[in-house]
Amino acid sequence: MKNTIKYVGLDVSKEKIAVAIADEGRDPARYHGAIAHTPDAVGRLIRKLKSPEVTLEVCYEAGPTGYDLYRWLTKMGISCTVIAPSRIPQRSGDAIKTDRRDAERLAQLHRAGELTGIHVPTPELEALRDLIRARENAREELHRARQHLVHFLLRHQIHTPEEMKKRWTKRYRLWLSTLTFEHTAQERVFTEMQQQLREVEERIKRLEEAMRKEAEICPYASVIKALQGLRGIALLTAMTLVVEIGNFERFRSPAQLMSYLGLVPRESSTGPKTRRGRLTKTGNASVRRALVESAWSYRYLPAVKGDLEKRLEGQSAHVQETSWKAQERLHKKYVQMVKRGKHRNLVIAAVGRELVGFIWCVAVKAEAGIA
């Protein structure tokens, strides 16, 4: 008997999953119904749709419900693709959005091959990602808490002494402890703000300690260690790159990884004209931000000292050679672009883009067990 393919679109929410099916051909997708968002309900649906002569191709949008549905389906031997929501084609003038319509549209677009899938992390990688993002959230909370305290002082005309050039140093903290307020309520507010700062800082310390332990025992320890051999990439940046990108070998070249991270310029070409603009900024914003921060290190002359010297101890010859080559090439690029009058932010973006090439080279060899 002829084997047929059914394309199944799932619109997933917290409690329900809307199901639509598109058969081979050009017929519109048909709505199958809604099921509960549980493993048992998904299993019953698959058993109902699957048969020896039918192959199922399932897809759903990445979202807050995570990847459990993907793992339920793949465990049952079903091909499942998790779709990048930002890459789904949109029709202008379509002002009606329902779960049913979304499921039907997913099924039809999946049949047409118009959807872009994302890389689904392993459970171990997802656990590390949760740890990194928890630390990032704590850093954002710390920044907000500091801003609230500074603004509180500003409202009461309390200014940092002129001899203190930087905030949040030990000297600055000592000065904060000497402040008093006229009203008891304001004194209480100020005390609570300081306590909030201490609590967030302690949480960050605990998370960073957990990161250091995981970096030594996780399956990606060799890649994390190798990436730290590059200037500007310490533990946090190395772990962010690994957990957010996943498998570096899935990118055929550094250029493909640069495009994935949104570090290539926009292009609008027609006929003999080629116009390039700002960075596309598609892909993972956390990785892109970490790369740009790392790129600032290459404005200094090449050198192996301090923390970088410690991180290079015990590294392979390939990592050490690549690290030095990156310093020479990227510093030279930075100097040349600045001399041409380019804005420093644009220069750093260009340096960050080339840094991706060295990262890809180190990570791929580390994954292959060569580095």
Secondary structure, DSSP 8 states (H G I E B T S, - for coil): ---EEEEEEEEE-SSEEEEEEEESSS---EEEEEEESSHHHHHHHHHHH-BTTEEEEEEEE--TTTTHHHHHHHHTT-EEEEE-GGGS---TT-----HHHHHHHHHHHHHHT---B-----HHHHHHHHHHHHHHHHHHHHHHHHHHHHHHHHHTT----TT--SSSSHHHHHHHHT---SSHHHHHHHHHHHHHHHHHHHHHHHHHHHHHHHHHHSTTHHHHHHHTTSTT--HHHHHHHHHHH--GGGSSSHHHHHHHTT-SEEEEEETTEEEEEEE---S-HHHHHHHHHHHGGGGS-----HHHHHHHTT--HHHHHHHHHHHHHHHHHHHHHHHTT--HHHHHHHHHHHHHHHHHHHHHHHHTT--
